[in-house]
């Protein structure tokens, strides 16, 4: 299917996963991402796949752990409170070096929070998401097309680096409908000699395990894992720049916030303000270099977020605090309007660096 | 001629279990079963968190170490990955299965998940040094019930086999013990049947094995075996609690 079809973001994720060869999905109902489960429930039995509604988020992520151990593509999806429940499993997946795809269609928090869009799980997603030293590859789609494309990309990266890739979307991305082109990707083959599929009595047993009781050995495993992370930081950073060539004030935003920011930037340009956007697509690895370079050109940054200011910390680190970084935010399920972002630009714009 | 050998499915390494602990016997029964059914090459075992956390070192088949209590969910994934070619068992203690992992246990049974669970009930948390378990007997002294398990304060033990047998999904539930030769032989029969059921796609099987913990019970191995007979078995009666196959034949 290569013609454009109109789809919800959640459905685009589900269809893209199937196109990417995922035949196992485990999940638990939670708004605003349940369309993914519903789509899988309908499709999987017809293509020889397995959709199973788990008794809990905890069970779902551990079912993922089981299939991942056998080397097959597998995923789960949830929304913020459910991702907290999956944190245990995410840590075990990392400790056992298993590939998996996890989708978080974020809603407002903390606690039970609300069911409207949010980006307040940024810290949770990018700084680990469970106990112990580990990372997930965090992909932030900003359109329904990207919901699909990054799902396909996420499966590949997860297998390439034997770790969890997380799609960090929000309720808007999940619920909005847009035209999307879906095509089955060519699937890269990675070594799966570590998988548990039965020894067939012709090889030594494999063990999927995150336990390591000898501190020297556990230390080695951690260092080795972070060597792999270093390669990801070098090779897998993705971002979009919008009107940054001559920008004097830089907006940083991802997901739905980036779409709002583009509107504000267009309006600002009409008023003679040279605003531009850096939109991180990978939130981890974070596009440090582009922010570092921008810090030499622009007079300030504005981080537009649906949180109390989480990505803003990474912008400060990446730009080495060379320029002020301001926050423009709404939370609790609210989304900043283009007018609000424009106001913020005007309030902080000092008239250019020259 | 009867030759007494180590089963092929049991690795030739020393087990870390305490003197008198019955984990060794139960490991052996599982390994003998895998050998006799000729399924070593397609079996994937799931180790728990608890005393048998290192079980992945002792079986020669592919093994997975699960998070505490999550073995039935992990086993579900392993099984569903390739239902025709994977034989999947979990090996879990009472804290793992009946406390922190109760939800995973109940729902795997309710789904009639075609897996085999070996549930070792010795009425105590062994690895962490002898705390009260969900199966600790009323009045039992442990590190966290130092005055004896007070049922007014912390309730009653969970009878897992009785409880799971109420679920339509559960296929075969039997409680056995390994405190004497006769019981060990019965335990072997039950474990073998639980694996055979899976091969025959008969669904969820769980064998509860009443076991010992001389170290944390504060007893000699001999005394621990007596305690099983005198205290454990009266509270946890042995026998078949559910056998859907036999029940349907009887009807």
Interface residues (C-beta under 8 A of the other chain):
Chain A: X24 X26 X50 X52 X54 X55 X56 X58 X59 X60 X62 X63 X64 X65 X66 X67 X68 X69 X70 X72 X74 X88 X89 X92 X96 X196 X197 X198 X199 X200 X201 X202 X205 X206 X207 X208 X209 X210 X211
Chain B: X40 X41 X42 X43 X44 X53 X54 X56 X57 X59 X60 X61 X62 X63 X64 X65 X66 X67 X70 X73 X74 X75 X76 X77 X78 X79 X80 X81 X82 X85 X86 X87 X103 X104 X106 X107
